[in-house]
């Protein structure tokens, strides 16, 4: 399939993706039914050849593979032109705030315990520097303790990218969804469509 640019592959085993390493892919949609991180890591490693081969053309990635955040961050770092990223996650604990900090452009802090930062004072480029859309699809709602950890990070991601960046969260499919936007000074909305935007200052 030398002219195939869109590939969707859903299976418990992703080893067959090794054979699709000559496609000039724009969109790759992959989901695996593996139920733990160790098995999911092997599935993500199996995607290595197709990820590397499409690194300069892949702009849209939909990934539903349970894996470690270090391996996922490495795989994403191989995709310099990625425009849209959609991650299907079992729960908000699947990826920690440390992983999401990699999507913000920040200065390294010498007191930080994060393994993803560099020397103090160095400006750290965000993961997937051309990204404009990040969608996180969770199977369950964010609990109170997870809100305290994740919501401020999501706000910082959007603030660091600017208003052209889109970060959306959905829970249990399309039944419930949030859009995280840049902080605003007041609550406002359109009474006709019953949609409101609440700005969080910090």
Kinemage of the C-alpha trace (Angstrom):
@kinemage 1
@onewidth
@group {chain A} dominant
@subgroup {mainchain}
@vectorlist {calphas} color= white
{ca unk a 1} P 0.000 0.000 0.000
{ca unk a 2} L 2.572 2.606 -1.087
{ca unk a 3} L 0.124 5.535 -1.087
{ca unk a 4} L -1.652 4.739 2.210
{ca unk a 5} L -1.539 7.749 4.549
{ca unk a 6} L -4.142 6.757 7.174
{ca unk a 7} L -3.896 3.536 9.166
{ca unk a 8} L -6.179 2.282 11.945
{ca unk a 9} L -5.237 -0.900 13.792
{ca unk a 10} L -7.104 -2.357 16.768
{ca unk a 11} L -5.944 -5.632 18.311
{ca unk a 12} L -4.580 -7.172 21.492
{ca unk a 13} L -1.249 -7.789 19.776
{ca unk a 14} L 0.454 -5.091 17.712
{ca unk a 15} L 3.405 -7.088 16.367
{ca unk a 16} L 1.973 -6.983 12.824
{ca unk a 17} L 2.540 -3.224 12.757
{ca unk a 18} L 6.252 -3.957 12.298
{ca unk a 19} L 5.460 -4.793 8.653
{ca unk a 20} L 3.958 -1.362 7.864
{ca unk a 21} L 7.209 0.578 8.121
{ca unk a 22} L 7.275 2.002 4.574
{ca unk a 23} L 4.003 3.944 4.679
{ca unk a 24} L 4.050 7.778 4.490
{ca unk a 25} L 1.477 8.058 7.271
{ca unk a 26} L -0.321 11.282 8.197
{ca unk a 27} L -2.674 9.589 10.668
{ca unk a 28} L -2.101 6.533 12.850
{ca unk a 29} L -4.821 5.174 15.142
{ca unk a 30} L -3.829 2.218 17.327
{ca unk a 31} L -5.538 0.560 20.267
{ca unk a 32} L -4.506 -2.507 22.247
{ca unk a 33} L -6.541 -4.492 24.761
{ca unk a 34} L -3.556 -5.384 26.954
{ca unk a 35} L -4.503 -4.845 30.579
{ca unk a 36} L -1.227 -3.925 32.291
{ca unk a 37} L 1.751 -1.649 31.730
{ca unk a 38} L 4.316 -4.400 31.138
{ca unk a 39} L 2.285 -6.005 28.354
{ca unk a 40} L 1.392 -2.595 26.964
{ca unk a 41} L 5.054 -1.549 26.860
{ca unk a 42} L 5.833 -4.493 24.588
{ca unk a 43} L 2.968 -3.424 22.331
{ca unk a 44} L 4.277 0.138 22.158
{ca unk a 45} L 7.796 -1.099 21.389
{ca unk a 46} L 6.318 -3.141 18.531
{ca unk a 47} L 5.107 0.155 17.058
{ca unk a 48} L 8.672 1.495 16.970
{ca unk a 49} L 9.424 0.840 13.278
{ca unk a 50} L 6.216 2.469 12.031
{ca unk a 51} L 6.686 5.446 14.383
{ca unk a 52} L 10.272 6.009 13.248
{ca unk a 53} L 9.435 5.557 9.553
{ca unk a 54} L 6.582 8.093 9.741
{ca unk a 55} L 8.344 10.568 12.043
{ca unk a 56} L 8.546 13.358 9.453
{ca unk a 57} L 4.986 12.981 8.140
{ca unk a 58} L 2.834 11.834 11.075
{ca unk a 59} L 0.639 14.744 12.169
{ca unk a 60} L -2.241 12.867 13.855
{ca unk a 61} L -1.820 10.104 16.431
{ca unk a 62} L -4.596 8.299 18.298
{ca unk a 63} L -3.142 5.923 20.868
{ca unk a 64} L -4.986 3.639 23.277
{ca unk a 65} L -2.210 1.519 24.755
{ca unk a 66} L -1.621 1.107 28.486
{ca unk a 67} L 2.111 1.777 28.928
{ca unk a 68} L 4.704 3.530 31.066
{ca unk a 69} L 4.884 7.294 30.790
{ca unk a 70} L 8.669 7.236 30.251
{ca unk a 71} L 8.321 5.006 27.183
{ca unk a 72} L 5.390 7.030 25.871
{ca unk a 73} L 7.317 10.299 26.281
{ca unk a 74} L 10.237 8.794 24.372
{ca unk a 75} L 7.998 7.638 21.518
{ca unk a 76} L 6.351 11.059 21.297
{ca unk a 77} L 9.750 12.766 21.233
{ca unk a 78} L 10.378 10.964 17.911
{ca unk a 79} L 7.462 12.816 16.244
{ca unk a 80} L 8.552 16.412 15.556
{ca unk a 81} L 5.602 17.396 13.302
{ca unk a 82} L 2.795 15.916 15.400
{ca unk a 83} L -0.203 18.271 15.270
{ca unk a 84} L -2.944 16.319 17.056
{ca unk a 85} L -2.558 13.759 19.856
{ca unk a 86} L -5.423 11.723 21.318
{ca unk a 87} L -4.692 9.385 24.220
{ca unk a 88} L -7.162 6.786 25.477
{ca unk a 89} L -6.495 6.143 29.178
{ca unk a 90} L -8.042 3.779 31.691
{ca unk a 91} L -7.989 6.335 34.517
{ca unk a 92} L -6.397 9.677 35.435
{ca unk a 93} L -3.674 7.815 37.349
{ca unk a 94} L -2.459 6.187 34.122
{ca unk a 95} L -0.240 9.237 33.423
{ca unk a 96} L 0.982 11.491 36.218
{ca unk a 97} L 1.430 15.244 36.345
{ca unk a 98} L 5.177 14.670 35.804
{ca unk a 99} L 4.409 13.303 32.336
{ca unk a 100} L 2.159 16.251 31.454
{ca unk a 101} L 4.744 18.793 32.637
{ca unk a 102} L 6.778 17.730 29.594
{ca unk a 103} L 4.190 19.496 27.384
{ca unk a 104} L 4.972 22.909 28.921
{ca unk a 105} L 7.857 25.169 27.948
{ca unk a 106} L 9.536 25.903 31.284
{ca unk a 107} L 12.820 26.840 32.895
{ca unk a 108} L 14.532 24.060 34.813
{ca unk a 109} L 14.489 24.423 38.583
{ca unk a 110} L 17.456 23.057 40.508
{ca unk a 111} L 15.112 22.064 43.357
{ca unk a 112} L 12.868 19.994 41.073
{ca unk a 113} L 12.738 16.238 41.592
{ca unk a 114} L 11.348 15.693 38.082
{ca unk a 115} L 13.550 13.448 35.925
{ca unk a 116} L 12.473 15.253 32.742
{ca unk a 117} L 14.147 18.598 33.533
{ca unk a 118} L 17.598 19.818 32.538
{ca unk a 119} L 20.251 22.102 34.053
{ca unk a 120} L 18.970 25.041 36.178
{ca unk a 121} L 17.996 28.083 34.121
{ca unk a 122} L 17.834 26.185 30.835
{ca unk a 123} L 14.678 26.692 28.782
{ca unk a 124} L 13.134 23.263 28.226
{ca unk a 125} L 11.349 22.825 24.920
{ca unk a 126} L 7.922 21.213 25.255
{ca unk a 127} L 7.268 17.680 24.105
{ca unk a 128} L 5.788 17.662 20.562
{ca unk a 129} L 6.648 21.273 19.791
{ca unk a 130} L 4.155 21.615 16.894
{ca unk a 131} L 1.229 20.203 18.858
{ca unk a 132} L -2.040 22.148 18.646
{ca unk a 133} L -4.561 19.572 19.889
{ca unk a 134} L -4.318 17.296 22.924
{ca unk a 135} L -7.323 15.151 23.786
{ca unk a 136} L -7.388 12.833 26.795
{ca unk a 137} L -10.144 10.244 26.930
{ca unk a 138} L -10.568 8.680 30.383
{ca unk a 139} L -12.809 5.741 31.207
{ca unk a 140} L -13.733 7.233 34.572
{ca unk a 141} L -14.137 10.637 36.197
{ca unk a 142} L -11.277 12.488 37.907
{ca unk a 143} L -11.395 12.051 41.687
{ca unk a 144} L -10.733 14.907 44.122
{ca unk a 145} L -7.117 13.974 44.826
{ca unk a 146} L -6.413 13.641 41.099
{ca unk a 147} L -8.012 17.027 40.399
{ca unk a 148} L -5.568 18.727 42.762
{ca unk a 149} L -2.642 17.203 40.891
{ca unk a 150} L -3.783 17.293 37.251
{ca unk a 151} L -6.025 20.330 36.740
{ca unk a 152} L -3.300 22.938 37.548
{ca unk a 153} L -0.933 21.135 35.151
{ca unk a 154} L -3.534 21.138 32.367
{ca unk a 155} L -4.061 24.862 32.928
{ca unk a 156} L -0.311 25.510 32.752
{ca unk a 157} L -0.030 23.527 29.513
{ca unk a 158} L -2.666 25.636 27.798
{ca unk a 159} L -1.246 28.874 29.223
{ca unk a 160} L 2.259 28.068 27.981
{ca unk a 161} L 1.024 27.285 24.443
{ca unk a 162} L -1.448 30.157 24.085
{ca unk a 163} L -5.051 30.409 22.962
{ca unk a 164} L -4.528 28.545 19.673
{ca unk a 165} L -3.843 25.357 21.625
{ca unk a 166} L -6.744 22.994 22.411
{ca unk a 167} L -6.805 20.616 25.400
{ca unk a 168} L -9.938 18.495 25.828
{ca unk a 169} L -10.841 15.787 28.317
{ca unk a 170} L -13.654 13.271 27.962
{ca unk a 171} L -14.884 10.701 30.460
{ca unk a 172} L -16.595 7.398 29.646
{ca unk a 173} L -16.679 8.098 25.928
{ca unk a 174} L -18.474 11.231 24.675
{ca unk a 175} L -20.905 11.379 27.618
{ca unk a 176} L -18.974 14.035 29.530
{ca unk a 177} L -16.255 16.340 28.266
{ca unk a 178} L -14.195 19.292 29.486
{ca unk a 179} L -12.224 21.875 27.560
{ca unk a 180} L -9.291 23.482 29.354
{ca unk a 181} L -8.660 27.040 28.163
{ca unk a 182} L -6.361 29.911 29.076
{ca unk a 183} L -7.218 31.633 32.387
{ca unk a 184} L -9.720 34.490 32.156
{ca unk a 185} L -10.684 37.122 34.685
{ca unk a 186} L -14.374 36.334 35.003
{ca unk a 187} L -17.056 33.777 34.303
{ca unk a 188} L -18.846 34.319 31.023
{ca unk a 189} L -21.013 32.354 28.638
{ca unk a 190} L -23.757 32.321 26.059
{ca unk a 191} L -27.183 31.871 27.661
{ca unk a 192} L -28.550 30.400 24.426
{ca unk a 193} L -26.258 27.359 24.291
{ca unk a 194} L -25.813 27.074 28.087
{ca unk a 195} L -22.052 26.898 27.739
{ca unk a 196} L -19.881 28.626 30.327
{ca unk a 197} L -16.151 29.235 30.621
{ca unk a 198} L -14.619 29.564 34.068
{ca unk a 199} L -11.162 31.113 34.350
{ca unk a 200} L -8.819 29.736 37.017
{ca unk a 201} L -6.187 32.294 37.955
{ca unk a 202} L -3.617 29.795 39.239
